[in-house]
Amino acid sequence: MLKDSLQALAMPFAIQHNLYEDFVAVEDELALEFDHWHRVVVGSFANKLTDQQLRVLREIDLKLKT
């Protein structure tokens, strides 16, 4: 699911809005989904990720929090 979340974040804005119902705050939902799956994966499988993967996930997380 983290992969799906990252792919959704990488999509063009117009396509991202097609992923959700009209009443959803798309930008917030994308950030919340990434946050959830980022925490799950890093919390449970950090030892399976490379240093570069962990660094990139941290950078995305920091970017979404600003």
C-alpha positions as CSV (number, residue, x, y, z in Angstrom):
1,M,0.0,0.0,0.0
2,L,2.9,2.4,0.5
3,K,3.8,1.8,-3.1
4,D,0.3,2.8,-4.1
5,S,0.4,5.9,-2.0
6,L,3.7,6.9,-3.5
7,Q,2.4,6.4,-7.0
8,A,-0.7,8.5,-6.2
9,L,1.5,11.3,-4.9
10,A,3.5,11.2,-8.2
11,M,0.5,11.5,-10.4
12,P,-0.5,14.8,-12.0
13,F,-2.9,16.9,-10.0
14,A,-5.8,16.3,-12.5
15,I,-5.5,12.5,-12.1
16,Q,-5.1,12.6,-8.3
17,H,-8.6,14.2,-8.1
18,N,-10.1,11.3,-10.1
19,L,-8.9,8.9,-7.4
20,Y,-11.5,10.2,-4.9
21,E,-15.1,11.2,-4.6
22,D,-15.8,15.0,-5.1
23,F,-16.4,15.6,-1.4
24,V,-12.9,14.4,-0.4
25,A,-10.1,16.9,0.3
26,V,-7.7,15.2,-2.1
27,E,-4.4,16.8,-0.9
28,D,-5.2,15.9,2.7
29,E,-6.2,12.4,1.9
30,L,-3.0,11.8,-0.1
31,A,-0.9,13.1,2.7
32,L,-2.8,11.0,5.3
33,E,-2.5,7.8,3.3
34,F,1.2,8.3,2.8
35,D,1.7,9.1,6.5
36,H,-0.2,6.0,7.6
37,W,1.6,3.6,5.3
38,H,5.0,5.2,5.8
39,R,4.6,4.7,9.6
40,V,3.4,1.1,9.1
41,V,6.3,0.1,6.8
42,V,9.0,1.9,8.7
43,G,7.7,0.8,12.0
44,S,7.5,-2.9,11.0
45,F,10.0,-3.3,8.2
46,A,12.7,-0.7,8.5
47,N,15.3,-3.4,8.6
48,K,14.2,-4.6,5.1
49,L,14.7,-1.1,3.6
50,T,17.9,0.4,2.3
51,D,19.3,3.6,3.8
52,Q,18.4,5.4,0.6
53,Q,14.8,4.1,0.7
54,L,14.5,5.3,4.3
55,R,16.1,8.7,3.5
56,V,13.7,9.2,0.5
57,L,10.7,8.3,2.6
58,R,11.8,10.7,5.3
59,E,12.3,13.5,2.8
60,I,8.8,12.9,1.4
61,D,7.3,12.9,4.9
62,L,9.1,16.2,5.7
63,K,7.9,17.8,2.5
64,L,4.3,16.8,3.2
65,K,4.5,18.2,6.7
66,T,5.6,21.7,5.5
